[in-house]
Amino acid sequence: MSGTDGYGPLDDGAAEQPSAPATPPAPPAPPARPRRGRRIVRALGWTLAATGVAALAGLSGYLWITHDQWVDQNEQLRAEALTLGEELATARAEAGANASALAETQAQLAEATETISTLADGDANASDGLRVATRIIEQTQACADDRDELIGYLKNASQYTASSLRQAEDDINEFCDNVEQSWNDYLEDNA
């Protein structure tokens, strides 16, 4: 048999050899049905792909909403920051004005304290001066009374010795000179 009838092998240029009895060809196999396992794998693949797409869509939506919220929050924070900045600038200006007013008040207080001290010293000096003047006036009155008394002694000179009258006159003159000197010192100190 020849190799052209489709039953035997062909040799390139070799002589034909007797062949074994020919067996009829096998009928063609029915088309292979996809296996059940492949269908499950495909279904799982499509489910996984759909789940992945749904997850990406959900994540994209979440990110979009989060982005919008961040933008809104950023705008609110900027508005609040501007408001706080204006309030801070106003507060700083008020603090500066208050500091100036405080410095002026402290200067006025220092001046008032100095004036009060001066007046208190003057009052104390006036009180001291008044006491000194009162004492000198009292001594002047005593001097006048003593001289009046000396005049009475001189009118009745016959009753006293000349030395006792001179001694009384010297004592009164010394006392009155001291009073006059005290008055002059007072006037110099308070001039």
Secondary structure, DSSP 4 states (H G I P E B T S, - for coil): --TTSSSS---SSPPP---PPP-PPPPPPPPPPPPHHHHHHHHHHHHHHHHHHHHHHHHHHHHHHHHHHHHHHHHHHHHHHHHHHHHHHHHHHHHHHHHHHHHHHHHHHHHHHHHHHHHHHHHHHHHHHHHHHHHHHHHHHHHHHHHHHHHHHHHTGGGS-HHHHHHHHHHHHHHHHHHHHHHHHHHHHT-
